[in-house]
Amino acid sequence: MRYITVKDLTFYYGKEPVLENVSYHVDSGEFVILTGENGAAKSTLLKNTLGLLKPSSGEIEISKVNLEGQPISIGYIPQQIASYNAGFPSTVLELVQSGRFQRGRWFKRLTKKDHEHVERALMAVNMWEMRHKKVGELSGGQKQRISLARVFATDPDLFILDEPTTGMDETSRGDFYELLRHNAHVHNKGILMITHDHEDIKQYADRHIRLIRKEDSRWRCFHIRS
């Protein structure tokens, strides 16, 4: 099932063209990576896709429903999201557990399944052992990891991730990529991820989209591996 369809997207910052005639798609059940050199407007493309920026022209469609016909849920992690200050009162566990209170479930007890989701999410980013720490006491990289864990705990249909492995070592990145591939192939999630680590990720990803310039044009998408 097609979760994202973008056709001929063009975007300007003021009078400056940034993206030109960009087309790409993401389906359920696939793990897609988006790469490009610094300044290639990768984050700008994601923000246009999500409606956070308005393109000058083109068509963008995100499916309104998932494979079960229910309203689609999207987990979006912008670049360097973590900004909890030293006085942030919640523990790591409490913050990630809050991701399970979705779609009208506030004030209901967490179920065994909820607790299992939370544990798996924290284990996936190597933060389970720090679950009782106060969020404000963590380093920037650790805060980024628990932000990821909270998104995993929500169990979205479509993941849109902007350089989520910043601060992770090679082993942690491999474990994280394996988790994404598992979510795509076993649970039919759609995953679109910006990354600079495309050499060590290529064994996990189903498709690789690269933003590049051709001659004197703006940044465009090229599907270079599938």
PyRosetta script that sets phi, psi and omega in degrees:
from pyrosetta import init, pose_from_sequence

init()
pose = pose_from_sequence("MRYITVKDLTFYYGKEPVLENVSYHVDSGEFVILTGENGAAKSTLLKNTLGLLKPSSGEIEISKVNLEGQPISIGYIPQQIASYNAGFPSTVLELVQSGRFQRGRWFKRLTKKDHEHVERALMAVNMWEMRHKKVGELSGGQKQRISLARVFATDPDLFILDEPTTGMDETSRGDFYELLRHNAHVHNKGILMITHDHEDIKQYADRHIRLIRKEDSRWRCFHIRS")
pose.set_psi(1, 135.0)
pose.set_omega(1, -178.1)
pose.set_phi(2, -82.2)
pose.set_psi(2, 119.0)
pose.set_omega(2, 179.7)
pose.set_phi(3, -94.0)
pose.set_psi(3, -35.0)
pose.set_omega(3, 178.9)
pose.set_phi(4, -129.3)
pose.set_psi(4, 131.9)
pose.set_omega(4, 172.6)
pose.set_phi(5, -132.8)
pose.set_psi(5, 121.1)
pose.set_omega(5, 177.3)
pose.set_phi(6, -124.5)
pose.set_psi(6, 128.2)
pose.set_omega(6, -178.3)
pose.set_phi(7, -128.7)
pose.set_psi(7, 123.6)
pose.set_omega(7, 170.3)
pose.set_phi(8, 53.2)
pose.set_psi(8, 43.5)
pose.set_omega(8, -179.0)
pose.set_phi(9, -76.2)
pose.set_psi(9, 130.0)
pose.set_omega(9, 174.1)
pose.set_phi(10, -127.0)
pose.set_psi(10, 135.9)
pose.set_omega(10, -176.5)
pose.set_phi(11, -137.0)
pose.set_psi(11, 137.6)
pose.set_omega(11, 177.1)
pose.set_phi(12, -117.9)
pose.set_psi(12, 139.9)
pose.set_omega(12, 162.5)
pose.set_phi(13, -95.9)
pose.set_psi(13, 106.4)
pose.set_omega(13, -173.0)
pose.set_phi(14, 64.2)
pose.set_psi(14, -120.9)
pose.set_omega(14, 178.2)
pose.set_phi(15, -100.9)
pose.set_psi(15, 2.6)
pose.set_omega(15, -176.7)
pose.set_phi(16, -93.7)
pose.set_psi(16, 117.7)
pose.set_omega(16, 177.3)
pose.set_phi(17, -70.6)
pose.set_psi(17, 134.8)
pose.set_omega(17, -177.7)
pose.set_phi(18, -115.7)
pose.set_psi(18, -49.9)
pose.set_omega(18, 178.0)
pose.set_phi(19, -118.9)
pose.set_psi(19, 143.0)
pose.set_omega(19, -176.4)
pose.set_phi(20, -138.8)
pose.set_psi(20, 120.4)
pose.set_omega(20, 174.9)
pose.set_phi(21, 52.3)
pose.set_psi(21, 47.9)
pose.set_omega(21, -179.2)
pose.set_phi(22, -85.1)
pose.set_psi(22, 130.9)
pose.set_omega(22, 176.6)
pose.set_phi(23, -134.6)
pose.set_psi(23, 134.8)
pose.set_omega(23, 174.8)
pose.set_phi(24, -164.1)
pose.set_psi(24, 171.3)
pose.set_omega(24, 177.7)
pose.set_phi(25, -149.0)
pose.set_psi(25, 160.5)
pose.set_omega(25, 174.2)
pose.set_phi(26, -137.2)
pose.set_psi(26, 128.9)
pose.set_omega(26, 179.6)
pose.set_phi(27, -105.1)
pose.set_psi(27, 160.0)
pose.set_omega(27, 170.3)
pose.set_phi(28, -62.9)
pose.set_psi(28, 146.3)
pose.set_omega(28, 177.2)
pose.set_phi(29, 82.0)
pose.set_psi(29, 10.2)
pose.set_omega(29, 177.6)
pose.set_phi(30, -132.7)
pose.set_psi(30, 149.6)
pose.set_omega(30, -179.3)
pose.set_phi(31, -110.4)
pose.set_psi(31, 109.0)
pose.set_omega(31, -174.8)
pose.set_phi(32, -112.8)
pose.set_psi(32, 132.5)
pose.set_omega(32, 175.2)
pose.set_phi(33, -109.8)
pose.set_psi(33, 146.6)
pose.set_omega(33, 178.9)
pose.set_phi(34, -120.3)
pose.set_psi(34, 120.6)
pose.set_omega(34, -179.0)
pose.set_phi(35, -125.2)
pose.set_psi(35, 175.5)
pose.set_omega(35, 179.8)
pose.set_phi(36, 159.9)
pose.set_psi(36, 154.0)
pose.set_omega(36, -178.5)
pose.set_phi(37, -66.2)
pose.set_psi(37, 168.0)
pose.set_omega(37, 178.1)
pose.set_phi(38, -55.7)
pose.set_psi(38, 136.7)
pose.set_omega(38, -178.5)
pose.set_phi(39, 85.0)
pose.set_psi(39, 8.8)
pose.set_omega(39, -177.0)
pose.set_phi(40, -84.2)
pose.set_psi(40, 9.7)
pose.set_omega(40, 174.6)
pose.set_phi(41, 64.5)
pose.set_psi(41, 31.7)
pose.set_omega(41, 179.5)
pose.set_phi(42, -65.3)
pose.set_psi(42, -49.0)
pose.set_omega(42, 179.1)
pose.set_phi(43, -64.3)
pose.set_psi(43, -36.2)
pose.set_omega(43, 177.6)
pose.set_phi(44, -62.0)
pose.set_psi(44, -38.6)
pose.set_omega(44, 177.9)
pose.set_phi(45, -64.4)
pose.set_psi(45, -42.5)
pose.set_omega(45, 178.4)
pose.set_phi(46, -62.9)
pose.set_psi(46, -42.3)
pose.set_omega(46, -178.8)
pose.set_phi(47, -65.9)
pose.set_psi(47, -36.1)
pose.set_omega(47, 173.6)
pose.set_phi(48, -64.3)
pose.set_psi(48, -42.6)
pose.set_omega(48, -179.1)
pose.set_phi(49, -60.6)
pose.set_psi(49, -39.3)
pose.set_omega(49, -176.9)
pose.set_phi(50, -84.8)
pose.set_psi(50, -5.0)
pose.set_omega(50, -179.2)
pose.set_phi(51, 85.1)
pose.set_psi(51, 9.9)
pose.set_omega(51, 177.5)
pose.set_phi(52, -78.9)
pose.set_psi(52, -22.1)
pose.set_omega(52, 170.4)
pose.set_phi(53, -127.4)
pose.set_psi(53, 154.0)
pose.set_omega(53, -177.7)
pose.set_phi(54, -106.5)
pose.set_psi(54, 119.6)
pose.set_omega(54, 179.6)
pose.set_phi(55, -69.7)
pose.set_psi(55, 157.3)
pose.set_omega(55, 176.1)
pose.set_phi(56, -72.5)
pose.set_psi(56, -33.7)
pose.set_omega(56, 178.1)
pose.set_phi(57, -159.9)
pose.set_psi(57, 168.3)
pose.set_omega(57, 179.5)
pose.set_phi(58, 112.6)
pose.set_psi(58, 174.4)
pose.set_omega(58, -178.5)
pose.set_phi(59, -122.2)
pose.set_psi(59, 135.5)
pose.set_omega(59, 177.4)
pose.set_phi(60, -130.3)
pose.set_psi(60, 127.2)
pose.set_omega(60, 177.9)
pose.set_phi(61, -134.5)
pose.set_psi(61, 123.3)
pose.set_omega(61, 170.9)
pose.set_phi(62, -111.1)
pose.set_psi(62, 127.7)
pose.set_omega(62, -177.8)
pose.set_phi(63, -53.8)
pose.set_psi(63, 139.2)
pose.set_omega(63, 178.9)
pose.set_phi(64, -82.9)
pose.set_psi(64, -15.9)
pose.set_omega(64, -176.8)
pose.set_phi(65, -131.5)
pose.set_psi(65, 160.2)
pose.set_omega(65, 176.4)
pose.set_phi(66, -95.8)
pose.set_psi(66, -168.2)
pose.set_omega(66, -176.9)
pose.set_phi(67, -63.9)
pose.set_psi(67, -26.5)
pose.set_omega(67, 179.7)
pose.set_phi(68, -88.8)
pose.set_psi(68, 2.0)
pose.set_omega(68, -179.1)
pose.set_phi(69, 82.0)
pose.set_psi(69, 8.1)
pose.set_omega(69, 177.5)
pose.set_phi(70, -89.8)
pose.set_psi(70, 159.3)
pose.set_omega(70, 177.7)
pose.set_phi(71, -54.6)
pose.set_psi(71, 131.6)
pose.set_omega(71, -176.7)
pose.set_phi(72, -69.2)
pose.set_psi(72, 143.6)
pose.set_omega(72, 175.1)
pose.set_phi(73, -113.9)
pose.set_psi(73, 140.4)
pose.set_omega(73, -175.4)
pose.set_phi(74, -122.5)
pose.set_psi(74, 130.3)
pose.set_omega(74, 173.6)
pose.set_phi(75, -107.1)
pose.set_psi(75, 111.6)
pose.set_omega(75, -176.4)
pose.set_phi(76, -114.8)
pose.set_psi(76, 125.9)
pose.set_omega(76, 173.8)
pose.set_phi(77, -117.1)
pose.set_psi(77, 108.2)
pose.set_omega(77, 175.5)
pose.set_phi(78, -70.5)
pose.set_psi(78, 169.7)
pose.set_omega(78, 178.0)
pose.set_phi(79, -66.2)
pose.set_psi(79, 131.2)
pose.set_omega(79, 177.5)
pose.set_phi(80, 51.2)
pose.set_psi(80, 57.4)
pose.set_omega(80, -178.5)
pose.set_phi(81, -71.4)
pose.set_psi(81, -32.9)
pose.set_omega(81, -168.2)
pose.set_phi(82, -67.2)
pose.set_psi(82, 121.9)
pose.set_omega(82, 179.8)
pose.set_phi(83, -145.3)
pose.set_psi(83, 25.0)
pose.set_omega(83, -179.6)
pose.set_phi(84, -67.2)
pose.set_psi(84, 130.2)
pose.set_omega(84, -177.0)
pose.set_phi(85, -85.5)
pose.set_psi(85, 177.1)
pose.set_omega(85, -173.0)
pose.set_phi(86, -63.1)
pose.set_psi(86, -23.3)
pose.set_omega(86, -178.2)
pose.set_phi(87, -91.8)
pose.set_psi(87, 5.1)
pose.set_omega(87, -178.4)
pose.set_phi(88, -60.3)
pose.set_psi(88, 123.0)
pose.set_omega(88, -165.5)
pose.set_phi(89, -81.2)
pose.set_psi(89, -22.5)
pose.set_omega(89, -171.9)
pose.set_phi(90, -77.2)
pose.set_psi(90, 155.0)
pose.set_omega(90, 169.1)
pose.set_phi(91, -82.7)
pose.set_psi(91, 166.4)
pose.set_omega(91, 176.3)
pose.set_phi(92, -56.3)
pose.set_psi(92, -46.2)
pose.set_omega(92, -178.2)
pose.set_phi(93, -61.9)
pose.set_psi(93, -44.2)
pose.set_omega(93, -178.8)
pose.set_phi(94, -63.5)
pose.set_psi(94, -40.8)
pose.set_omega(94, -179.7)
pose.set_phi(95, -63.8)
pose.set_psi(95, -46.1)
pose.set_omega(95, -178.1)
pose.set_phi(96, -69.8)
pose.set_psi(96, -36.7)
pose.set_omega(96, 176.2)
pose.set_phi(97, -60.1)
pose.set_psi(97, -32.0)
pose.set_omega(97, -179.6)
pose.set_phi(98, -62.4)
pose.set_psi(98, -21.4)
pose.set_omega(98, 176.4)
pose.set_phi(99, -67.7)
pose.set_psi(99, -15.9)
pose.set_omega(99, 179.1)
pose.set_phi(100, -87.1)
pose.set_psi(100, -9.6)
pose.set_omega(100, 179.1)
pose.set_phi(101, -89.4)
pose.set_psi(101, 76.6)
pose.set_omega(101, -174.9)
pose.set_phi(102, -118.0)
pose.set_psi(102, 155.0)
pose.set_omega(102, 170.0)
pose.set_phi(103, 52.5)
pose.set_psi(103, 55.1)
pose.set_omega(103, 173.8)
pose.set_phi(104, 80.3)
pose.set_psi(104, 16.4)
pose.set_omega(104, -176.9)
pose.set_phi(105, -98.6)
pose.set_psi(105, 12.8)
pose.set_omega(105, 177.4)
pose.set_phi(106, -59.5)
pose.set_psi(106, 144.8)
pose.set_omega(106, 177.0)
pose.set_phi(107, 73.0)
pose.set_psi(107, 7.1)
pose.set_omega(107, 174.8)
pose.set_phi(108, -98.9)
pose.set_psi(108, 149.2)
pose.set_omega(108, 178.5)
pose.set_phi(109, -66.7)
pose.set_psi(109, 144.9)
pose.set_omega(109, 173.0)
pose.set_phi(110, -71.6)
pose.set_psi(110, 137.3)
pose.set_omega(110, -179.8)
pose.set_phi(111, -87.9)
pose.set_psi(111, 174.3)
pose.set_omega(111, 175.8)
pose.set_phi(112, -59.1)
pose.set_psi(112, -39.8)
pose.set_omega(112, 178.0)
pose.set_phi(113, -62.6)
pose.set_psi(113, -40.8)
pose.set_omega(113, 177.6)
pose.set_phi(114, -59.3)
pose.set_psi(114, -47.5)
pose.set_omega(114, -179.2)
pose.set_phi(115, -63.1)
pose.set_psi(115, -36.6)
pose.set_omega(115, 178.2)
pose.set_phi(116, -65.9)
pose.set_psi(116, -41.0)
pose.set_omega(116, 177.2)
pose.set_phi(117, -60.4)
pose.set_psi(117, -44.9)
pose.set_omega(117, -178.1)
pose.set_phi(118, -63.7)
pose.set_psi(118, -45.4)
pose.set_omega(118, 179.7)
pose.set_phi(119, -62.1)
pose.set_psi(119, -45.3)
pose.set_omega(119, 179.7)
pose.set_phi(120, -61.9)
pose.set_psi(120, -39.2)
pose.set_omega(120, -179.5)
pose.set_phi(121, -64.1)
pose.set_psi(121, -43.1)
pose.set_omega(121, 179.8)
pose.set_phi(122, -71.8)
pose.set_psi(122, -36.5)
pose.set_omega(122, 176.4)
pose.set_phi(123, -63.5)
pose.set_psi(123, -37.0)
pose.set_omega(123, -176.2)
pose.set_phi(124, -63.5)
pose.set_psi(124, -29.3)
pose.set_omega(124, -179.8)
pose.set_phi(125, -108.1)
pose.set_psi(125, 16.4)
pose.set_omega(125, 177.0)
pose.set_phi(126, 57.7)
pose.set_psi(126, 41.8)
pose.set_omega(126, 179.5)
pose.set_phi(127, -122.4)
pose.set_psi(127, 8.4)
pose.set_omega(127, -178.4)
pose.set_phi(128, -62.3)
pose.set_psi(128, -39.8)
pose.set_omega(128, -177.6)
pose.set_phi(129, -67.7)
pose.set_psi(129, -16.6)
pose.set_omega(129, -178.7)
pose.set_phi(130, -107.3)
pose.set_psi(130, 20.0)
pose.set_omega(130, -173.0)
pose.set_phi(131, -63.8)
pose.set_psi(131, -24.3)
pose.set_omega(131, -178.5)
pose.set_phi(132, -96.1)
pose.set_psi(132, 2.2)
pose.set_omega(132, 176.4)
pose.set_phi(133, -73.4)
pose.set_psi(133, 150.0)
pose.set_omega(133, 172.2)
pose.set_phi(134, -72.2)
pose.set_psi(134, 137.2)
pose.set_omega(134, -177.6)
pose.set_phi(135, -58.0)
pose.set_psi(135, -40.2)
pose.set_omega(135, -177.9)
pose.set_phi(136, -65.1)
pose.set_psi(136, -14.4)
pose.set_omega(136, -179.1)
pose.set_phi(137, -88.4)
pose.set_psi(137, -7.7)
pose.set_omega(137, -173.4)
pose.set_phi(138, -82.8)
pose.set_psi(138, 159.9)
pose.set_omega(138, 173.5)
pose.set_phi(139, -74.8)
pose.set_psi(139, 169.2)
pose.set_omega(139, 179.9)
pose.set_phi(140, -60.5)
pose.set_psi(140, -42.4)
pose.set_omega(140, 178.9)
pose.set_phi(141, -64.5)
pose.set_psi(141, -38.1)
pose.set_omega(141, 178.3)
pose.set_phi(142, -68.2)
pose.set_psi(142, -37.1)
pose.set_omega(142, 176.8)
pose.set_phi(143, -64.4)
pose.set_psi(143, -37.4)
pose.set_omega(143, 176.7)
pose.set_phi(144, -62.3)
pose.set_psi(144, -40.0)
pose.set_omega(144, -178.8)
pose.set_phi(145, -65.9)
pose.set_psi(145, -41.4)
pose.set_omega(145, -179.0)
pose.set_phi(146, -73.0)
pose.set_psi(146, -26.9)
pose.set_omega(146, 172.8)
pose.set_phi(147, -62.5)
pose.set_psi(147, -41.5)
pose.set_omega(147, 175.4)
pose.set_phi(148, -62.8)
pose.set_psi(148, -44.3)
pose.set_omega(148, -179.0)
pose.set_phi(149, -60.4)
pose.set_psi(149, -38.9)
pose.set_omega(149, 179.9)
pose.set_phi(150, -64.5)
pose.set_psi(150, -39.5)
pose.set_omega(150, 176.7)
pose.set_phi(151, -63.7)
pose.set_psi(151, -42.6)
pose.set_omega(151, 177.6)
pose.set_phi(152, -61.7)
pose.set_psi(152, -36.8)
pose.set_omega(152, -178.9)
pose.set_phi(153, -65.6)
pose.set_psi(153, -28.2)
pose.set_omega(153, 178.5)
pose.set_phi(154, -72.1)
pose.set_psi(154, -17.7)
pose.set_omega(154, 178.3)
pose.set_phi(155, 56.9)
pose.set_psi(155, 57.3)
pose.set_omega(155, -178.4)
pose.set_phi(156, -72.6)
pose.set_psi(156, 162.6)
pose.set_omega(156, 175.0)
pose.set_phi(157, -79.7)
pose.set_psi(157, -33.1)
pose.set_omega(157, -175.5)
pose.set_phi(158, -129.5)
pose.set_psi(158, 121.7)
pose.set_omega(158, 175.7)
pose.set_phi(159, -99.5)
pose.set_psi(159, 130.9)
pose.set_omega(159, 172.5)
pose.set_phi(160, -126.8)
pose.set_psi(160, 111.0)
pose.set_omega(160, -167.3)
pose.set_phi(161, -125.1)
pose.set_psi(161, 128.1)
pose.set_omega(161, -177.6)
pose.set_phi(162, -108.1)
pose.set_psi(162, 99.1)
pose.set_omega(162, -179.9)
pose.set_phi(163, 50.1)
pose.set_psi(163, 56.9)
pose.set_omega(163, -174.5)
pose.set_phi(164, -73.1)
pose.set_psi(164, -15.0)
pose.set_omega(164, -174.6)
pose.set_phi(165, -93.4)
pose.set_psi(165, 10.9)
pose.set_omega(165, 176.8)
pose.set_phi(166, -55.9)
pose.set_psi(166, 127.3)
pose.set_omega(166, 179.3)
pose.set_phi(167, 89.6)
pose.set_psi(167, -5.5)
pose.set_omega(167, 178.8)
pose.set_phi(168, -89.1)
pose.set_psi(168, 145.1)
pose.set_omega(168, 174.3)
pose.set_phi(169, -80.8)
pose.set_psi(169, 176.0)
pose.set_omega(169, -173.2)
pose.set_phi(170, -60.8)
pose.set_psi(170, -41.9)
pose.set_omega(170, -179.7)
pose.set_phi(171, -64.5)
pose.set_psi(171, -44.4)
pose.set_omega(171, 179.9)
pose.set_phi(172, -63.8)
pose.set_psi(172, -38.7)
pose.set_omega(172, 178.2)
pose.set_phi(173, -63.1)
pose.set_psi(173, -43.7)
pose.set_omega(173, 179.4)
pose.set_phi(174, -60.4)
pose.set_psi(174, -43.3)
pose.set_omega(174, 178.2)
pose.set_phi(175, -62.6)
pose.set_psi(175, -39.5)
pose.set_omega(175, -179.0)
pose.set_phi(176, -67.3)
pose.set_psi(176, -43.5)
pose.set_omega(176, 178.0)
pose.set_phi(177, -63.3)
pose.set_psi(177, -38.4)
pose.set_omega(177, 177.8)
pose.set_phi(178, -62.9)
pose.set_psi(178, -39.4)
pose.set_omega(178, 177.8)
pose.set_phi(179, -64.0)
pose.set_psi(179, -42.6)
pose.set_omega(179, 178.3)
pose.set_phi(180, -62.8)
pose.set_psi(180, -45.3)
pose.set_omega(180, 179.0)
pose.set_phi(181, -61.1)
pose.set_psi(181, -40.5)
pose.set_omega(181, 177.8)
pose.set_phi(182, -61.4)
pose.set_psi(182, -44.6)
pose.set_omega(182, -179.6)
pose.set_phi(183, -63.5)
pose.set_psi(183, -37.4)
pose.set_omega(183, 179.0)
pose.set_phi(184, -70.7)
pose.set_psi(184, -51.4)
pose.set_omega(184, -170.8)
pose.set_phi(185, -79.9)
pose.set_psi(185, -33.2)
pose.set_omega(185, -176.8)
pose.set_phi(186, -95.1)
pose.set_psi(186, -38.3)
pose.set_omega(186, -175.4)
pose.set_phi(187, -107.6)
pose.set_psi(187, 6.2)
pose.set_omega(187, 174.7)
pose.set_phi(188, 59.5)
pose.set_psi(188, 33.0)
pose.set_omega(188, 174.8)
pose.set_phi(189, -77.7)
pose.set_psi(189, 152.2)
pose.set_omega(189, 169.6)
pose.set_phi(190, -97.4)
pose.set_psi(190, 132.5)
pose.set_omega(190, -175.9)
pose.set_phi(191, -132.3)
pose.set_psi(191, 125.6)
pose.set_omega(191, 173.9)
pose.set_phi(192, -124.9)
pose.set_psi(192, 121.2)
pose.set_omega(192, -174.5)
pose.set_phi(193, -134.2)
pose.set_psi(193, 126.9)
pose.set_omega(193, 168.8)
pose.set_phi(194, -78.4)
pose.set_psi(194, 135.5)
pose.set_omega(194, 178.6)
pose.set_phi(195, -152.6)
pose.set_psi(195, 151.3)
pose.set_omega(195, 168.6)
pose.set_phi(196, -99.1)
pose.set_psi(196, -9.2)
pose.set_omega(196, -173.1)
pose.set_phi(197, -92.9)
pose.set_psi(197, 43.4)
pose.set_omega(197, -170.2)
pose.set_phi(198, -72.3)
pose.set_psi(198, -15.9)
pose.set_omega(198, 178.1)
pose.set_phi(199, -71.3)
pose.set_psi(199, -43.0)
pose.set_omega(199, -178.3)
pose.set_phi(200, -89.1)
pose.set_psi(200, -2.5)
pose.set_omega(200, -179.9)
pose.set_phi(201, -101.6)
pose.set_psi(201, -15.5)
pose.set_omega(201, -170.0)
pose.set_phi(202, -62.7)
pose.set_psi(202, -23.6)
pose.set_omega(202, 177.7)
pose.set_phi(203, -74.5)
pose.set_psi(203, -14.5)
pose.set_omega(203, -178.2)
pose.set_phi(204, -101.2)
pose.set_psi(204, -33.1)
pose.set_omega(204, -172.3)
pose.set_phi(205, -78.6)
pose.set_psi(205, 147.4)
pose.set_omega(205, 176.5)
pose.set_phi(206, -84.6)
pose.set_psi(206, -31.8)
pose.set_omega(206, -176.1)
pose.set_phi(207, -148.8)
pose.set_psi(207, 145.3)
pose.set_omega(207, -177.0)
pose.set_phi(208, -123.4)
pose.set_psi(208, 119.5)
pose.set_omega(208, 176.0)
pose.set_phi(209, -110.3)
pose.set_psi(209, 132.6)
pose.set_omega(209, -178.8)
pose.set_phi(210, -123.1)
pose.set_psi(210, 131.6)
pose.set_omega(210, 173.2)
pose.set_phi(211, -88.5)
pose.set_psi(211, 120.0)
pose.set_omega(211, 179.6)
pose.set_phi(212, -140.1)
pose.set_psi(212, 161.5)
pose.set_omega(212, 172.3)
pose.set_phi(213, -92.0)
pose.set_psi(213, 145.6)
pose.set_omega(213, 173.2)
pose.set_phi(214, -127.6)
pose.set_psi(214, 116.4)
pose.set_omega(214, -174.3)
pose.set_phi(215, 58.7)
pose.set_psi(215, -125.6)
pose.set_omega(215, -177.3)
pose.set_phi(216, -103.2)
pose.set_psi(216, 19.3)
pose.set_omega(216, -177.8)
pose.set_phi(217, -83.7)
pose.set_psi(217, 173.4)
pose.set_omega(217, 175.4)
pose.set_phi(218, -77.5)
pose.set_psi(218, -176.9)
pose.set_omega(218, 179.2)
pose.set_phi(219, -67.2)
pose.set_psi(219, 134.8)
pose.set_omega(219, 178.3)
pose.set_phi(220, -134.0)
pose.set_psi(220, 156.7)
pose.set_omega(220, 177.7)
pose.set_phi(221, -85.5)
pose.set_psi(221, 137.7)
pose.set_omega(221, 172.1)
pose.set_phi(222, -132.7)
pose.set_psi(222, 123.2)
pose.set_omega(222, 178.0)
pose.set_phi(223, -82.1)
pose.set_psi(223, 103.4)
pose.set_omega(223, -171.4)
pose.set_phi(224, -101.9)
pose.set_psi(224, -5.7)
pose.set_omega(224, 176.0)
pose.set_phi(225, -156.4)
pose.set_psi(225, 140.5)
pose.set_omega(225, 175.8)
pose.set_phi(226, -148.8)
pose.dump_pdb("model.pdb")
